[in-house]
């Protein structure tokens, strides 16, 4: 894999810094707000329903096994269709595709909020995921056509990254508020006014990209979508049934064959849905892998900490969400600091430092005990994780776009979002499997007179030790990727070709 220099002919040709990009004007702030709110709405929906699951189970009669699909249907559609959504924006116009995704997401939210039975809600959640897969990568790629390369674009990436990684925690908070004060239906209906405001604001403030002429790569789209759906389903299945489950293994096999076919199709296609040259730049490929590994650790963190805070510390759903607020603040602060300092220091120090902080935070969480308090057990390691995650995400996004051709920035966005969603699903499934194995192994250590509450707390903590150790391995591997695969200097960021065209 060669390390093509940013702005090289292979990467799309050099251009003066900021050339053709949108200028820094009075609309920069509102544009950033629109893109950040859009991404926050999409990511938040992955967790906002979590605290509503008991009420959904009671009102719609879900079985215990099917209840998890209220979350999984969204994750499956979101993760499986990202490449398709990103490339559609390149070909049809990113603002147009973004609005279509927001509209579909809003209508599906309305449908889900009115659902009267299990099937109705699950179909609505899948449609929400489809809308998110269309909107998310186009929102990211629109940064390149609406913000001048340099400080403005760095801040835009920081806002997008902060929304992406803080949405999970904010979803728990908002879900707790809505379920406690209104009804489970409002965790879906709350999206309607947000989507409506976005549909009004986007055409007024966001500049359209120029649609790229050409035919849609139908074969590549079918192979990539089918392959990703199969792999994501397999990961979801392993989280529920373990890694020896026949259906999960079959899904992985089908996904592997389809993705291998996808690579072959793309290598021969005249206008591929995912140009394989995006992987030839070592820095960009390293950014995709770094995103995947960091998201893998994140995917399990909130899942397991939510259980610990509720079952061991005894917090309510609302208090649980609020307990993660400092982590969200740390993410936002680190994202803003890294975006401001990268032009002088480069991306590599922040990616490496963030990987170190997240590894330390995971190792700290691996020492959780039944008598750990909130401050020492959750808050302090959570702050380390928040600072580390915020420091990593902005430079990863910038590096992933270095030297990308204007007509391919949607495809690059889809790859980055796929790395995040796929990594999250991978991390959760692996950590759940390790957690279950460790918990079963610890059952024999319980005293004979242990009560049900003591048993549950002991098994949970023993499983968490192993799960968070695996999370630390993910982030340690991320550090290795930074040190071995990235060679981005501050000068590269300053001289990079703006991926966006004229606005």
N, C-alpha and C positions, 0 to 999 in steps of 0.2 A: 504494500500500500504506500503510495508516494505521498509526500507532504507538499502538495501544490501551494505555492505562495498565494496568500490572499490577493485578489486582484489580478492574478496571472491570467494569460489567455485561456488556460484550461478552465479557469473558474469563471470566466465571463468577460475578461478584459478590464483594464484599468480605467478609472475615471477620476476626476477631481473630487476631493472630499466634499460631500454634500451636493454634488451636482445632480440636478434633476430631482432632488428630494424636496419635499414640502418645506417651506420656510418656517422659521420660528416666528409665529405671530400670536395674536390674542386668542386664537382658537386652539392653540396647542394643549392648554389645560383641559378644556372641554373634550377634545378628542381623546386624550389619555383617559379621562373619566369614563367615557363611553366604552372604550375597549376594556378597561379594567372591570367595570361593572358587568359587562357581558361575560367575560371569563369567570368572574366571581359567581355569577348566577349559575353557570354551567357546572363548575366544580362543586359548588355548595350543594347542588342537588344530589350528589353522590352520597352525602352523609345526612342531609337534613331529615330524610325519612327514617333514619335508624332509630331515633328516639320515639318515633310514632308507630313502630312495628307492633308493640303490644296492643295498641288501640285498633290498628288495622286488622290484626288477628281476631279481635273480639267482634268488630262490626261487620266484617266481610266473610268470616268463617274460614279463613285460611288454615290449611293443615300446617303442622310444624315444619315439614320438609319444603312445602311450597312458599312459605313466608319469606325465606331468604331470597327468593327470586324477585321480590319487590325491589331489592337492591341490585341483584345480579342482572336482571333484564336491562337495566340502565347501563351498567358497566359493560355488558357484552356488546350492546349496540354501539356505545360510545367508542370503545376500544377497537372494534372490528371495522369501523367505517371511516376512520380518521384519514387514511391515505387517500381514499376516494374523495372525501370532503375537501382536502387540501388541494388536490389536483383540479377539482371542479372549479375552484376559485380562480386558478390560473387561466383556465380556458374560457370560462363564462363571464369573468369579472368578479373580483373578490367582494366588493360591497354588495353586489346583487346576490351573490351566494350567501353572504353573511346574513342579509335580511331574510332570505328564504329559510335559513337554519333557525333564526330567532322566531320567525312566524310559526314554523313547525313545532318548535319547543314550546311556545306559548299555547298553541292549540292543544298539544298533547297534555300540558299541565292542566288545562281546563277540563279535558276529558278525564284525566286521572282524579281530579278533585271531585268530579261528579260520579265516579265509578260506583256501581251498585253490586258488583260481584268480583270474584277473583280474576277471571279471564280478562274482564274489561280493564282492570287496573294494570295487569301485567302487560297487555298490549299498549296501553298508554305510556307505561314506563319505557318500553322498548322504543316507541316513537319519540319520546323525550331524548333518549340516547342518540337516535338518528339525527335529531335536530342539533344536539350538542356536537356530534361528529362533523356536521356540516359547518357550524358556526365557529367552533374553537380554532381550527387551523387557519381559517380565513381572517379571523380577528388578529391573530398573531402576524400573519403576513402583511396585513394592512399597515402595521407599524412602519414597514419599510417604505411605504409610499406616502405616508402622512407625517413623518417626522424627519427633520434634517439629521443626516449622519453626524454623530458626535454627541454632545451633551443632551440634546433633545431626545434623540433616539435611545440613548442609554437610559434616560429617565423613563421613557415609555416601556422599554423592556423590563425595567425595575418594577413599574406598576403592574405590568402583565404577570411577571413572576410572583410578585407579592400576592396578587389575586389568586393565582394558580395554587400556591402552596398554603395559603391561609384559609382557603375556602372550606377545607375539611373541618377545621376547628370551628369556624363561624357557622357552618351548617349544624353542628351539634348545639351551639348556643341558640340560634334562631329556632331550630326544631324544638328545643326544650321550652322556649317562650310560647310558641304557637300551640303546642300540644297542651301545655299547662293552662293557657289563657283562653284558648278557642277550641279547635278541633283538629284531628289528624288531617282532615281535608285541606286545611290551610297551609300545610307544608308544601302542597302542590299549587294551590290557588294563589299563593303569595307571588308566584312567578308572573302572573298575568299583568299587573300594573308595571312591573319592571320591563317585561318584554314589549308592552305597548309604548312605553316611553322611549325605549331603544329604537323601535321601528319609526318613531317620529323624529328622533335626533340623528340617527345614522345618515339618512339622505341629505340632511341639512349641514352636517359638519364633517363627515368622513368623505374623503376624496376617492373616487373610483380608480381602480387599476385598469389598464388597457387590456381588454380580452385578447388572448393569444389565438391566432388563427390555427386551425388544424382539426384533425379528427380525434375523437375520444378513444382512448386505448381500452376497448371493451374487454378484450381477453385479459389484459393485465389487471383491470379493475375487478373482474370476476375472480381471478386467481388470488389476488391480494386480499380482497374482502372475505372470500371463503376461507383462506388460510388463517387470517387473523381471527375470524370468528371461531374457527375450530380450536386454535391455540388458547384463546381467552376462555372459551367454554371448558377446555380441559383443565386450565388452571383453577377456574371456579369449582369444578367437579372435585379436584384433588383436595381443595380446602374443606369440602363437605365429607368426602368419602375416603380420602387418603390416596397415596401415589400408586397403590396396587390396583385401584379400581379399573376394571376392564374398559368401561366407557370413556374414562379419562385418557387411558393409554391409546385407545382407538382414535380419540379426537386429536391427540398429539401426532399420531401417525398420519392422519388425513391432513392436518395442518402442515406438517413437514413436507408432504408430497406437493401440496398446493403452493406453498411458499417457494419450494425448489423450482416448480414449474413457472412461478411468477418471475423468479430471477432469470430463467431461460427466455421467457417471453420478452422481458424488458431489455435483455441484451440484444435482441433482434428487432425490437419495435422502432419505427421511425420517430414516433412521438410517444414515448413511454409515460405511463402514469407516475412512475418514480424513476427518474434518470439514475442509472447506476453510478454515473460519475460523481454523484453527491457523496459516495462512500470513498472515493479515491483520495480525497484530502484527509491526511492523517488527523489533523486537528478537528475537523468536522466529525469524522467517524468516532474519535475519542469523546467528543461532546455528546453524541448520541448514547454511547456506552455509559458515560458518567451520569447522564440523566436517568438512564434505566436503573443503575445501581443505587443512586440516591433515592429514587422513587420507590425502589424495592424496600428499603429500610423504612421509608415514610409510610408505605402501605400498611405495614403491620403495627406501627407505633401507636396511632390513634385507636386502632381496633382493640389492642390489648390494654392500653392505658385506660380506655373507657371502662372496660370490665373491672380493672383493679380499683379505680376510683369509686365505682358504684358498689361493687361487691365487698371490697375490703375496707375502704374508708367510709362507705355508707352514704355517699352523696346522691342527691336526687338528680334527675336528668338535666334540669336547668342548672343546678350548681356544678354538675360535671362539665357542661359546656363552658360555663364561665371560668372554671379552673384552667382551661386551656387558653384563655385570652392572653396571658403574658407570652405564651409561645408565639401567638399570632403577631403581637407587637414586636417581638424580637426578630421575626422573619421580615417584617416590613422595614424595620430600622436597618438591618443588615443589607437588605436589597438596595436601599437608598444610598447607604455608605459605599457599597461596592460599585454602584453605577457612577458615583461621583469621583472615585479615586482610580478607576480602571484606566482612564486616558493617561494617567501619569505612571501607574504601577504595572499595568498590564493585567490580563485575566488570570494567569497561572497562579499568582500568590493567593488570590481569593478562592479559586477552585481547590487548591491544596489545603489552605487554611480551613476552608469550610468542611472538607473531608475529615480533617483532624478533629475539628470540634464535634461533628456528628458522631464520629467513632467514640470519642470520649463520653458523649451523652448517652450513647447506646450501652457502653460498658457500665456506666453509672446505673442505668435502669436495670441492667442485668443483676444488680445487687439489691434490688427491692426485697423487702421483708414484710411479713405480716404486720409488724409494728412500726413500719416506716411512716413518718408524717408527711403532710403535703409539701412542706417547704423543701425538706431534704430529699424526699423520695420522688416528687413530681416536678416542682417548680424549678429547682436549680438544674437538674439534667435537661428539663424541657427548654430552659433558656439557652443552654449550650446547643441543643439540637436546632432551635429556632434560628440562632445566629449563624450556625453552620449551613443550614439549608438556604437561608436568605443570601449568604455569601456565595453559594455555589450556583444558584439558578440564573442570576443575571448574566454572569460571564458565559455560562453554558449556552444561553440563548444567543448572545452576541457571536460567539465562536461558531455556532451552528449556521449562522447566516453569512459568515465571512466569504466573500467571493462568489456567492450564489447568483446565478443569472437572474435578471428580473422576471423572466417568464417561468422560472422554476421555484420562486420563493414560496408559493403555496405548497408545492411538493415537499420542500424543506420543512415547512411548518408542520405538515402532516407527519413527517418522520419524527420530528422532535416530540410532538404530542403523543404519537404512538409509543415512543420510548418511555414517556412518563406513564401513560396508562398501562402499557404492558408490564413495565417494571413494578408498578403498584400491585397488579394482579399476581405477578410472579412472587413478589416478596410476601404478600399475604398468604398465598397457598403454601409456600415453603415454611413460613413461620408457624402457621396453624398446624401443619403436620408435625413439626418438631415439638411444638407446645403439647400436642396430644400425646406423643410418645413419652415425653418427660413426665407429664401428669400421671399417666398410667404407671410408669415406673416408680413414682413416689407414693403410690397408694399403699404399698407394703410397709412404708415407714411410719404410718399413722398409728398412734396408740389405740388400743382396743376401746377405750372409753371416750374417744374423741366424738364430740357432737357434730351434727350436720354442718353447722356454720363453720366450725373449726376445720372440718375436713375440706370443705369447699375452698376456704381461704388458703389452706396449706397446699392443696393441689394446684390452685391458680398461681400462687407465687412460684412454686417449683417449675411449672411450665413456662412462666415468664422468664425465669433465669435463662433457660435454653433458647427461647424465642428471641430475646434481645441480644443474646450472644451471636446468634445468626445475623441479626440486624447489624451488629458491629462488624461482622465479616463482610457484609455487603459494602459498608462504607469504607472499610479498610481496602477492599478491592478497588473502590472508586479512587482512593488516594494513589494506588499503584497506577491506575489508568492516567491520572493527571501527570504523574512523574514520568511515565514511560511514553505516552502518546501525544502529549500536547507541547507545542513549542511556540505559543503565541506571545508576541512581545507587544509592548505598549504602542510601538510604531506601527505594528500590523493593524491595530484597532483604529489608529488615526488615519491610515492610508487605505483602508479597505474600500472596495467598490461598494457603493450603496446598492443593495439588491433591488430597491424599488425604482421604478421608472419615474417619469415626470408626473407631476400631480396637476 
